[in-house]
Amino acid sequence: MGFFTNALNPKAFLFFIMVFSLISNTNPSNETKILLGVYMAVATFIWFTLISISFSKISKGEFIKKNLPYLEKIIGVILMLIALQILYLDYL
């Protein structure tokens, strides 16, 4: 069920396309393609495992209220890193 949730989600599909296009060069080797595929599978597994554990232990509202400042900082740092990566690849 989780596979279909991600495979049929257009935003997830665009996210994976964006990440692959940022990381890979114009002609990646087969090893690079395999490593990126494994990385995406492992990262997705870890992410959804953490989400399911978090939501099963604490109610959604309580978890978000309790950790909102930390979540906002983490998301902000991730978005800044993505922006820096794009700037670096496009202008340097």
Backbone as CSV, one residue per row, in Angstrom:
resi,resn,N_x,N_y,N_z,CA_x,CA_y,CA_z,C_x,C_y,C_z
1,MET,0.815,-1.188,0.000,0.000,0.000,0.000,0.863,1.258,0.000
2,GLY,1.949,1.250,0.778,2.822,2.417,0.841,3.479,2.710,-0.496
3,PHE,3.841,1.654,-1.230,4.451,1.853,-2.544,3.506,2.601,-3.470
4,PHE,2.241,2.181,-3.507,1.273,2.827,-4.381,0.994,4.265,-3.944
5,THR,1.032,4.508,-2.638,0.839,5.868,-2.139,1.904,6.794,-2.712
6,ASN,3.135,6.360,-2.719,4.220,7.189,-3.248,4.260,7.162,-4.767
7,ALA,4.043,6.015,-5.369,4.157,5.893,-6.828,3.069,6.683,-7.554
8,LEU,1.896,6.766,-6.963,0.787,7.465,-7.616,0.646,8.910,-7.159
9,ASN,1.517,9.369,-6.302,1.476,10.745,-5.815,2.279,11.629,-6.775
10,PRO,1.625,12.564,-7.473,2.357,13.383,-8.441,3.426,14.260,-7.790
11,LYS,3.196,14.719,-6.572,4.207,15.541,-5.901,5.436,14.715,-5.550
12,ALA,5.238,13.486,-5.106,6.376,12.621,-4.799,7.163,12.308,-6.072
13,PHE,6.446,12.057,-7.154,7.100,11.784,-8.439,7.958,12.974,-8.867
14,LEU,7.415,14.190,-8.769,8.178,15.389,-9.131,9.368,15.592,-8.200
15,PHE,9.187,15.281,-6.917,10.290,15.406,-5.975,11.447,14.488,-6.364
16,PHE,11.149,13.236,-6.668,12.207,12.299,-7.033,12.888,12.700,-8.345
17,ILE,12.111,13.187,-9.296,12.704,13.669,-10.555,13.635,14.848,-10.275
18,MET,13.211,15.780,-9.397,14.032,16.939,-9.074,15.330,16.508,-8.390
19,VAL,15.234,15.606,-7.440,16.427,15.176,-6.726,17.392,14.453,-7.665
20,PHE,16.872,13.573,-8.501,17.740,12.874,-9.450,18.401,13.841,-10.421
21,SER,17.672,14.851,-10.885,18.259,15.790,-11.841,19.293,16.691,-11.184
22,LEU,19.143,16.990,-9.902,20.135,17.810,-9.213,21.401,17.036,-8.904
23,ILE,21.252,15.790,-8.541,22.403,15.008,-8.091,23.189,14.421,-9.250
24,SER,22.494,13.922,-10.227,23.202,13.223,-11.305,23.696,14.199,-12.360
25,ASN,24.782,13.823,-12.996,25.293,14.640,-14.090,24.607,14.225,-15.388
26,THR,25.092,14.733,-16.506,24.406,14.475,-17.771,24.502,13.024,-18.224
27,ASN,25.544,12.318,-17.806,25.712,10.931,-18.222,26.172,10.080,-17.030
28,PRO,25.268,9.792,-16.084,25.694,9.024,-14.903,25.977,7.568,-15.241
29,SER,26.902,6.991,-14.493,27.224,5.579,-14.696,26.120,4.715,-14.098
30,ASN,26.158,3.439,-14.429,25.173,2.503,-13.881,25.283,2.409,-12.363
31,GLU,26.516,2.466,-11.832,26.708,2.418,-10.387,26.048,3.615,-9.715
32,THR,26.179,4.795,-10.321,25.559,6.004,-9.770,24.044,5.879,-9.772
33,LYS,23.490,5.361,-10.842,22.037,5.175,-10.919,21.550,4.206,-9.846
34,ILE,22.297,3.121,-9.656,21.916,2.136,-8.647,22.014,2.736,-7.247
35,LEU,23.110,3.460,-6.975,23.264,4.086,-5.665,22.162,5.108,-5.388
36,LEU,21.793,5.899,-6.386,20.707,6.857,-6.201,19.381,6.155,-5.939
37,GLY,19.136,5.075,-6.644,17.912,4.317,-6.415,17.856,3.719,-5.016
38,VAL,18.976,3.158,-4.582,19.043,2.587,-3.235,18.895,3.686,-2.195
39,TYR,19.559,4.819,-2.420,19.448,5.946,-1.485,17.998,6.404,-1.349
40,MET,17.311,6.559,-2.461,15.922,7.006,-2.419,15.032,5.994,-1.698
41,ALA,15.265,4.712,-1.942,14.463,3.681,-1.273,14.704,3.707,0.232
42,VAL,15.956,3.805,0.638,16.292,3.819,2.064,15.784,5.099,2.724
43,ALA,15.994,6.245,2.077,15.535,7.514,2.644,14.016,7.530,2.794
44,THR,13.302,7.021,1.801,11.841,6.976,1.872,11.397,6.024,2.976
45,PHE,12.045,4.880,3.089,11.707,3.928,4.148,11.913,4.539,5.526
46,ILE,13.057,5.195,5.728,13.346,5.816,7.022,12.341,6.916,7.324
47,TRP,12.038,7.758,6.323,11.098,8.863,6.524,9.727,8.345,6.941
48,PHE,9.179,7.408,6.197,7.839,6.928,6.509,7.817,6.093,7.792
49,THR,8.909,5.446,8.138,8.991,4.738,9.410,8.949,5.729,10.572
50,LEU,9.737,6.807,10.463,9.725,7.825,11.508,8.357,8.488,11.637
51,ILE,7.721,8.764,10.519,6.387,9.372,10.550,5.389,8.430,11.223
52,SER,5.410,7.167,10.849,4.438,6.231,11.434,4.684,6.024,12.923
53,ILE,5.938,5.957,13.335,6.240,5.812,14.761,5.804,7.057,15.526
54,SER,6.103,8.222,14.967,5.737,9.471,15.632,4.234,9.594,15.801
55,PHE,3.486,9.308,14.752,2.043,9.473,14.826,1.356,8.363,15.604
56,SER,2.003,7.220,15.744,1.380,6.164,16.533,1.602,6.379,18.029
57,LYS,2.661,7.060,18.400,2.972,7.286,19.811,2.234,8.506,20.375
58,ILE,2.143,9.556,19.583,1.570,10.816,20.052,0.513,11.257,19.050
59,SER,-0.545,11.855,19.558,-1.569,12.347,18.635,-0.979,13.448,17.762
60,LYS,-1.524,13.606,16.566,-0.972,14.547,15.581,-0.926,15.971,16.120
61,GLY,-2.015,16.421,16.682,-2.066,17.792,17.169,-1.057,18.056,18.267
62,GLU,-0.937,17.132,19.195,-0.001,17.276,20.307,1.439,17.263,19.803
63,PHE,1.743,16.367,18.880,3.098,16.271,18.334,3.482,17.562,17.624
64,ILE,2.579,18.083,16.800,2.881,19.294,16.036,3.004,20.495,16.967
65,LYS,2.094,20.640,17.925,2.168,21.754,18.870,3.460,21.703,19.680
66,LYS,3.827,20.522,20.108,5.008,20.353,20.946,6.303,20.643,20.183
67,ASN,6.353,20.243,18.914,7.604,20.312,18.147,7.591,21.307,16.997
68,LEU,6.596,22.173,16.923,6.486,23.085,15.794,7.724,23.960,15.582
69,PRO,8.290,24.581,16.620,9.498,25.394,16.380,10.649,24.575,15.788
70,TYR,10.817,23.350,16.274,11.896,22.502,15.756,11.616,22.063,14.320
71,LEU,10.378,21.710,14.051,10.011,21.297,12.693,10.224,22.432,11.706
72,GLU,9.830,23.652,12.088,10.013,24.800,11.201,11.483,25.070,10.930
73,LYS,12.323,24.942,11.948,13.761,25.155,11.763,14.367,24.079,10.861
74,ILE,13.990,22.838,11.077,14.528,21.746,10.261,14.104,21.917,8.801
75,ILE,12.832,22.209,8.572,12.346,22.406,7.202,13.024,23.618,6.571
76,GLY,13.208,24.691,7.348,13.899,25.872,6.831,15.321,25.578,6.402
77,VAL,16.045,24.812,7.214,17.427,24.447,6.880,17.456,23.582,5.623
78,ILE,16.542,22.638,5.530,16.492,21.766,4.343,16.219,22.592,3.090
79,LEU,15.273,23.519,3.166,14.969,24.353,2.000,16.140,25.261,1.633
80,MET,16.852,25.787,2.625,18.027,26.605,2.324,19.128,25.778,1.674
81,LEU,19.312,24.545,2.140,20.317,23.677,1.525,19.963,23.348,0.077
82,ILE,18.696,23.121,-0.185,18.266,22.873,-1.560,18.511,24.109,-2.421
83,ALA,18.191,25.301,-1.891,18.422,26.534,-2.638,19.900,26.744,-2.912
84,LEU,20.748,26.491,-1.930,22.190,26.624,-2.128,22.702,25.630,-3.165
85,GLN,22.184,24.432,-3.135,22.568,23.416,-4.119,22.209,23.886,-5.527
86,ILE,21.012,24.432,-5.693,20.573,24.923,-7.005,21.446,26.085,-7.452
87,LEU,21.709,27.036,-6.546,22.570,28.172,-6.890,23.967,27.709,-7.266
88,TYR,24.500,26.780,-6.512,25.839,26.281,-6.781,25.914,25.610,-8.146
89,LEU,24.925,24.777,-8.459,24.949,24.059,-9.735,24.695,24.977,-10.927
90,ASP,23.885,26.013,-10.743,23.530,26.872,-11.867,24.517,28.010,-12.106
91,TYR,25.154,28.519,-11.057,25.943,29.735,-11.213,27.416,29.580,-10.911
92,LEU,27.858,28.452,-10.448,29.295,28.289,-10.165,29.912,27.205,-11.001
